[in-house]
Amino acid sequence: MRVSVSVSTVASFLVRSMTLGLALMPTSP
């Protein structure tokens, strides 16, 4: 197993979750 692969997967997941959070933030009251 390569650590870089898991790190890149976690990084992409964090970026995706942050993007979704910022996109849904203005719509939330």
mmCIF file as Biopython writes it, N, C-alpha, C and O atoms, coordinates in Angstrom:
data_model
#
loop_
_atom_site.group_PDB
_atom_site.id
_atom_site.type_symbol
_atom_site.label_atom_id
_atom_site.label_alt_id
_atom_site.label_comp_id
_atom_site.label_asym_id
_atom_site.label_entity_id
_atom_site.label_seq_id
_atom_site.pdbx_PDB_ins_code
_atom_site.Cartn_x
_atom_site.Cartn_y
_atom_site.Cartn_z
_atom_site.occupancy
_atom_site.B_iso_or_equiv
_atom_site.auth_seq_id
_atom_site.auth_asym_id
_atom_site.pdbx_PDB_model_num
ATOM 1   N N  . MET A ? 1  ? 0.841   -1.213 0.000  1.0 0.0 1  A 1 
ATOM 2   C CA . MET A ? 1  ? 0.000   0.000  0.000  1.0 0.0 1  A 1 
ATOM 3   C C  . MET A ? 1  ? 0.867   1.250  0.000  1.0 0.0 1  A 1 
ATOM 4   O O  . MET A ? 1  ? 1.891   1.322  0.679  1.0 0.0 1  A 1 
ATOM 5   N N  . ARG A ? 2  ? 0.434   2.223  -0.771 1.0 0.0 2  A 1 
ATOM 6   C CA . ARG A ? 2  ? 1.183   3.477  -0.805 1.0 0.0 2  A 1 
ATOM 7   C C  . ARG A ? 2  ? 0.456   4.519  0.020  1.0 0.0 2  A 1 
ATOM 8   O O  . ARG A ? 2  ? -0.755  4.699  -0.102 1.0 0.0 2  A 1 
ATOM 9   N N  . VAL A ? 3  ? 1.216   5.201  0.862  1.0 0.0 3  A 1 
ATOM 10  C CA . VAL A ? 3  ? 0.608   6.210  1.725  1.0 0.0 3  A 1 
ATOM 11  C C  . VAL A ? 3  ? 0.125   7.392  0.895  1.0 0.0 3  A 1 
ATOM 12  O O  . VAL A ? 3  ? -0.872  8.029  1.234  1.0 0.0 3  A 1 
ATOM 13  N N  . SER A ? 4  ? 0.835   7.682  -0.189 1.0 0.0 4  A 1 
ATOM 14  C CA . SER A ? 4  ? 0.485   8.846  -1.019 1.0 0.0 4  A 1 
ATOM 15  C C  . SER A ? 4  ? -0.902  8.680  -1.629 1.0 0.0 4  A 1 
ATOM 16  O O  . SER A ? 4  ? -1.634  9.655  -1.798 1.0 0.0 4  A 1 
ATOM 17  N N  . VAL A ? 5  ? -1.258  7.446  -1.955 1.0 0.0 5  A 1 
ATOM 18  C CA . VAL A ? 5  ? -2.569  7.202  -2.562 1.0 0.0 5  A 1 
ATOM 19  C C  . VAL A ? 5  ? -3.668  7.514  -1.564 1.0 0.0 5  A 1 
ATOM 20  O O  . VAL A ? 5  ? -4.653  8.168  -1.908 1.0 0.0 5  A 1 
ATOM 21  N N  . SER A ? 6  ? -3.507  7.051  -0.323 1.0 0.0 6  A 1 
ATOM 22  C CA . SER A ? 6  ? -4.527  7.311  0.697  1.0 0.0 6  A 1 
ATOM 23  C C  . SER A ? 6  ? -4.573  8.791  1.034  1.0 0.0 6  A 1 
ATOM 24  O O  . SER A ? 6  ? -5.650  9.343  1.257  1.0 0.0 6  A 1 
ATOM 25  N N  . VAL A ? 7  ? -3.424  9.432  1.073  1.0 0.0 7  A 1 
ATOM 26  C CA . VAL A ? 7  ? -3.377  10.864 1.381  1.0 0.0 7  A 1 
ATOM 27  C C  . VAL A ? 7  ? -4.087  11.661 0.299  1.0 0.0 7  A 1 
ATOM 28  O O  . VAL A ? 7  ? -4.838  12.588 0.600  1.0 0.0 7  A 1 
ATOM 29  N N  . SER A ? 8  ? -3.855  11.309 -0.946 1.0 0.0 8  A 1 
ATOM 30  C CA . SER A ? 8  ? -4.502  12.033 -2.051 1.0 0.0 8  A 1 
ATOM 31  C C  . SER A ? 8  ? -6.007  11.802 -2.024 1.0 0.0 8  A 1 
ATOM 32  O O  . SER A ? 8  ? -6.784  12.703 -2.341 1.0 0.0 8  A 1 
ATOM 33  N N  . THR A ? 9  ? -6.416  10.594 -1.646 1.0 0.0 9  A 1 
ATOM 34  C CA . THR A ? 9  ? -7.850  10.296 -1.566 1.0 0.0 9  A 1 
ATOM 35  C C  . THR A ? 9  ? -8.501  11.116 -0.468 1.0 0.0 9  A 1 
ATOM 36  O O  . THR A ? 9  ? -9.573  11.688 -0.668 1.0 0.0 9  A 1 
ATOM 37  N N  . VAL A ? 10 ? -7.857  11.176 0.698  1.0 0.0 10 A 1 
ATOM 38  C CA . VAL A ? 10 ? -8.397  11.959 1.811  1.0 0.0 10 A 1 
ATOM 39  C C  . VAL A ? 10 ? -8.402  13.438 1.456  1.0 0.0 10 A 1 
ATOM 40  O O  . VAL A ? 10 ? -9.349  14.153 1.784  1.0 0.0 10 A 1 
ATOM 41  N N  . ALA A ? 11 ? -7.355  13.900 0.791  1.0 0.0 11 A 1 
ATOM 42  C CA . ALA A ? 11 ? -7.270  15.315 0.420  1.0 0.0 11 A 1 
ATOM 43  C C  . ALA A ? 11 ? -8.385  15.674 -0.555 1.0 0.0 11 A 1 
ATOM 44  O O  . ALA A ? 11 ? -9.026  16.715 -0.411 1.0 0.0 11 A 1 
ATOM 45  N N  . SER A ? 12 ? -8.618  14.821 -1.541 1.0 0.0 12 A 1 
ATOM 46  C CA . SER A ? 12 ? -9.678  15.094 -2.514 1.0 0.0 12 A 1 
ATOM 47  C C  . SER A ? 12 ? -11.043 15.069 -1.839 1.0 0.0 12 A 1 
ATOM 48  O O  . SER A ? 12 ? -11.927 15.853 -2.183 1.0 0.0 12 A 1 
ATOM 49  N N  . PHE A ? 13 ? -11.210 14.159 -0.869 1.0 0.0 13 A 1 
ATOM 50  C CA . PHE A ? 13 ? -12.484 14.090 -0.152 1.0 0.0 13 A 1 
ATOM 51  C C  . PHE A ? 13 ? -12.705 15.351 0.672  1.0 0.0 13 A 1 
ATOM 52  O O  . PHE A ? 13 ? -13.817 15.875 0.725  1.0 0.0 13 A 1 
ATOM 53  N N  . LEU A ? 14 ? -11.644 15.842 1.318  1.0 0.0 14 A 1 
ATOM 54  C CA . LEU A ? 14 ? -11.767 17.057 2.129  1.0 0.0 14 A 1 
ATOM 55  C C  . LEU A ? 14 ? -12.076 18.255 1.246  1.0 0.0 14 A 1 
ATOM 56  O O  . LEU A ? 14 ? -12.918 19.084 1.592  1.0 0.0 14 A 1 
ATOM 57  N N  . VAL A ? 15 ? -11.403 18.350 0.115  1.0 0.0 15 A 1 
ATOM 58  C CA . VAL A ? 15 ? -11.644 19.474 -0.802 1.0 0.0 15 A 1 
ATOM 59  C C  . VAL A ? 15 ? -13.068 19.431 -1.330 1.0 0.0 15 A 1 
ATOM 60  O O  . VAL A ? 15 ? -13.735 20.460 -1.444 1.0 0.0 15 A 1 
ATOM 61  N N  . ARG A ? 16 ? -13.527 18.217 -1.654 1.0 0.0 16 A 1 
ATOM 62  C CA . ARG A ? 16 ? -14.887 18.082 -2.180 1.0 0.0 16 A 1 
ATOM 63  C C  . ARG A ? 16 ? -15.914 18.457 -1.118 1.0 0.0 16 A 1 
ATOM 64  O O  . ARG A ? 16 ? -16.897 19.134 -1.418 1.0 0.0 16 A 1 
ATOM 65  N N  . SER A ? 17 ? -15.692 18.022 0.122  1.0 0.0 17 A 1 
ATOM 66  C CA . SER A ? 17 ? -16.632 18.344 1.199  1.0 0.0 17 A 1 
ATOM 67  C C  . SER A ? 17 ? -16.622 19.840 1.493  1.0 0.0 17 A 1 
ATOM 68  O O  . SER A ? 17 ? -17.668 20.432 1.759  1.0 0.0 17 A 1 
ATOM 69  N N  . MET A ? 18 ? -15.435 20.453 1.445  1.0 0.0 18 A 1 
ATOM 70  C CA . MET A ? 18 ? -15.346 21.896 1.688  1.0 0.0 18 A 1 
ATOM 71  C C  . MET A ? 18 ? -16.055 22.661 0.579  1.0 0.0 18 A 1 
ATOM 72  O O  . MET A ? 18 ? -16.741 23.649 0.841  1.0 0.0 18 A 1 
ATOM 73  N N  . THR A ? 19 ? -15.890 22.205 -0.666 1.0 0.0 19 A 1 
ATOM 74  C CA . THR A ? 19 ? -16.549 22.870 -1.791 1.0 0.0 19 A 1 
ATOM 75  C C  . THR A ? 19 ? -18.062 22.771 -1.665 1.0 0.0 19 A 1 
ATOM 76  O O  . THR A ? 19 ? -18.776 23.742 -1.911 1.0 0.0 19 A 1 
ATOM 77  N N  . LEU A ? 20 ? -18.547 21.597 -1.281 1.0 0.0 20 A 1 
ATOM 78  C CA . LEU A ? 20 ? -19.995 21.421 -1.113 1.0 0.0 20 A 1 
ATOM 79  C C  . LEU A ? 20 ? -20.487 22.287 0.034  1.0 0.0 20 A 1 
ATOM 80  O O  . LEU A ? 20 ? -21.571 22.865 -0.054 1.0 0.0 20 A 1 
ATOM 81  N N  . GLY A ? 21 ? -19.718 22.389 1.102  1.0 0.0 21 A 1 
ATOM 82  C CA . GLY A ? 21 ? -20.111 23.210 2.249  1.0 0.0 21 A 1 
ATOM 83  C C  . GLY A ? 21 ? -20.184 24.679 1.866  1.0 0.0 21 A 1 
ATOM 84  O O  . GLY A ? 21 ? -21.125 25.372 2.254  1.0 0.0 21 A 1 
ATOM 85  N N  . LEU A ? 22 ? -19.205 25.164 1.110  1.0 0.0 22 A 1 
ATOM 86  C CA . LEU A ? 22 ? -19.214 26.565 0.691  1.0 0.0 22 A 1 
ATOM 87  C C  . LEU A ? 22 ? -20.334 26.827 -0.302 1.0 0.0 22 A 1 
ATOM 88  O O  . LEU A ? 22 ? -20.897 27.921 -0.334 1.0 0.0 22 A 1 
ATOM 89  N N  . ALA A ? 23 ? -20.660 25.822 -1.114 1.0 0.0 23 A 1 
ATOM 90  C CA . ALA A ? 23 ? -21.714 25.999 -2.117 1.0 0.0 23 A 1 
ATOM 91  C C  . ALA A ? 23 ? -23.088 26.015 -1.456 1.0 0.0 23 A 1 
ATOM 92  O O  . ALA A ? 23 ? -23.990 26.718 -1.912 1.0 0.0 23 A 1 
ATOM 93  N N  . LEU A ? 24 ? -23.251 25.237 -0.373 1.0 0.0 24 A 1 
ATOM 94  C CA . LEU A ? 24 ? -24.553 25.164 0.294  1.0 0.0 24 A 1 
ATOM 95  C C  . LEU A ? 24 ? -24.686 26.211 1.390  1.0 0.0 24 A 1 
ATOM 96  O O  . LEU A ? 24 ? -25.780 26.411 1.918  1.0 0.0 24 A 1 
ATOM 97  N N  . MET A ? 25 ? -23.594 26.882 1.740  1.0 0.0 25 A 1 
ATOM 98  C CA . MET A ? 25 ? -23.639 27.853 2.839  1.0 0.0 25 A 1 
ATOM 99  C C  . MET A ? 25 ? -24.570 29.032 2.530  1.0 0.0 25 A 1 
ATOM 100 O O  . MET A ? 25 ? -25.395 29.369 3.380  1.0 0.0 25 A 1 
ATOM 101 N N  . PRO A ? 26 ? -24.480 29.676 1.357  1.0 0.0 26 A 1 
ATOM 102 C CA . PRO A ? 26 ? -25.340 30.840 1.071  1.0 0.0 26 A 1 
ATOM 103 C C  . PRO A ? 26 ? -26.821 30.480 1.063  1.0 0.0 26 A 1 
ATOM 104 O O  . PRO A ? 26 ? -27.658 31.339 1.339  1.0 0.0 26 A 1 
ATOM 105 N N  . THR A ? 27 ? -27.167 29.228 0.753  1.0 0.0 27 A 1 
ATOM 106 C CA . THR A ? 27 ? -28.574 28.836 0.678  1.0 0.0 27 A 1 
ATOM 107 C C  . THR A ? 27 ? -29.139 28.550 2.060  1.0 0.0 27 A 1 
ATOM 108 O O  . THR A ? 27 ? -30.354 28.578 2.252  1.0 0.0 27 A 1 
ATOM 109 N N  . SER A ? 28 ? -28.264 28.275 3.026  1.0 0.0 28 A 1 
ATOM 110 C CA . SER A ? 28 ? -28.745 27.968 4.374  1.0 0.0 28 A 1 
ATOM 111 C C  . SER A ? 28 ? -29.131 29.262 5.088  1.0 0.0 28 A 1 
ATOM 112 O O  . SER A ? 28 ? -28.463 30.282 4.915  1.0 0.0 28 A 1 
ATOM 113 N N  . PRO A ? 29 ? -30.194 29.236 5.885  1.0 0.0 29 A 1 
ATOM 114 C CA . PRO A ? 29 ? -30.669 30.442 6.581  1.0 0.0 29 A 1 
ATOM 115 C C  . PRO A ? 29 ? -29.709 30.886 7.670  1.0 0.0 29 A 1 
ATOM 116 O O  . PRO A ? 29 ? -29.962 31.882 8.348  1.0 0.0 29 A 1 
#
